[in-house]
């Protein structure tokens, strides 16, 4: 019964996502990881047994603590752009003016391990170790999307 209720809730939420101008489907896993699926990318959801597959990633219902459709959680969105704060590229690194606490995520919401060097007047984020792809740099409530080619 729990599985049926979960499936019904997921289907209902997914079907109504466009009516609330949603940006992403967010799965919160038991290890506190948040996995984002952008609705603009029209993810394909399949239910099978005790699991859900979104695009090519499979998740057990027991691993999903909660899920929601969000109009504000968008790991690739730039709601308040850091670009306004004078961001520059310098030798494969992102240079931000001022001392900032920085986090880097891939488009699926997984935090990336990058070297961040902070001084009193600038923050340098070394992106050289990241594979090709799209990433989001977050500092507080501001974010910046970049693509490494």
Buried (B, 14 or more C-beta within 10 A) or exposed (E): EEEEEBBEEBEEBBEEBEEEEBBBBBBBBEEEBBBBBBBEEEBEBEBEEEBBBBEEEEBEBEBBEEBEBBEEBBBBBEEBEBEEBEBEEEEEBBBBEEEBEBBBBBBBBEEBEBEBEBEEEBBBBBBEEBEEEBBBBBBEEBBBBBEEE
